[in-house]
Amino acid sequence: MTQTPSNILALDVGDKRVGVALASMTARLPRPLTTLERHDKFFEDLKKIIKAEEVDLIVVGMPRDLNGRETLQTKATEHFIKELNERLDVKTEIQDEAVTSKQAEAELKSRNIYYSKGEIDALAATYILEDFLNGYNGTE
């Protein structure tokens, strides 16, 4: 029997930035946490978050086109996941991220306030995590 994770991070992986969202399995309410820049200390920054938030599961959004086919970003994300698994000792899961960035941008636009690309990325990660939690039954 697999132990239910206590805190989960979701990542919306991009070439320049990674949106990060967080949820506890107790409350199951994902929230945007931050956006990390993809630089040479990216994995160190991610490790700090994992430790500070006591994360034991990372959900990575997997991009595909509107027909469910792989794209160049799909391949880049697969490479990212491989590196993530090599560098960090945290369980990872994959979640479809169909149109989460567009959904996040639309929500932020509807608020009629200034927002950054990083805020779009973090909110997209929140949608990824919400989708994962909606399908999670604790037996994975």
N, C-alpha and C positions, 0 to 999 in steps of 0.2 A: 504494500500500500504506500502510495506517494504522499509525503507530507504537504499540506496546503501551504503555499507561500504566505508570508505575512505582509511584505511590502513589495510592490511591483513598479518597475520603471517601464515606460514605453518610449521608444525612440523613433522619430521621423527623420530618416537619414537622407541628407542631401550632400552635394559635393562640397559646399562651403560651410554649412551649418548642420547641426543635429538638434531638432526639437526634443525636449525631454518633458515627460509628464509622470506623475506619481499617483499611486493609490494604495491604500491599505486594504487588505482582504476583509477586514472587519467592517469598515464603512462602505467600501466599494464605490467611492466617489472620486473618480479621477480628476486631477487638476493640473493645469500647466505649471511646470516647475521652473524651467529655464531653457535657454538655447546655448549650446556649446559650439564654439568655432572649431572647425576641423583643421587643427594645426598640430605640430609635432608633440605637444603635451596633451592632446585630446584624451587619450586613454588614462592619463594621470588625473585629469579633471573628472572624468567619469568615475574612476575608482573612489575619489573623494566623496562624490555624491552617494555612491553605493554604500560606503562605510557610514556616512553621516545619517543616511535615511534607512539604514539596516535593510537594504534590498536583497532579496534572495531569488528574484526572477526578473529577467529583462525580456520585454516583448518588442520585437523589431517589426516595423511596418514594411511589408513587401509590396513594392510598386509593380503594377502591371498596366497594360493599356485597357481601354474600355471594353475590349473583347476578351480580356483575361490572358492575353499573350504577354510573353516576356518582352522587356524593353532593354535599352542600354542601362537604364537606372536599376533594373532588376538585377542584372549581372554585377553592377557596382555594389548593390546592397548585399548580394550573396558573398562577395569578396569581403565586405565590411563585417558580416556575421562571422566569417571564417577567422578573421583577425581578432574579433571580439572574443571568440571562444578560445583562441590561442593565448590571449593576453590576460583574460579575467576568468576567475573561478566562480562564475555565476551561471545558473541555468538560463538558457534562452529559448524563446518560443517565437514563432513567426505568425503575424496577423496580416491579412489582406488590408491594404490601405487605399483601396479604390476611392478616388476623389476627396480624400480627407483634407488636402491642402486647399482645394477649391471651396470646400464646405467651410473651412476655417476662415478663409479670406472673405467669403460672403457674410459670415456672422460678424466679423469685425467691421466690415463696411456698413452693415445695418446699424451699428452703434453710432455712426457718424462722428467717430473720433479718430485721431491720428493713430496709426499702428505701424509697426516695423515688420520686416520679413521674418525676424526672429520670433515675433509674437504669433505670426501665422504658423511657423514651424512648431512652436510649443503647443498651440491649440490643436494642430493636426495630430500631434502625439497624444493629446488627450482623447481625441476621437478614436484613435487606434486602440488605446487602452480601454475605452468604453466598449468598443466592439469585442475586444478580447474578453472582458469581464462578462459581457452578456452571453457569451458562448462557453464560459468556463464553468465546469461542474465539479472541479476538485479531483478528478480521476485521471487527469493527463499524466 
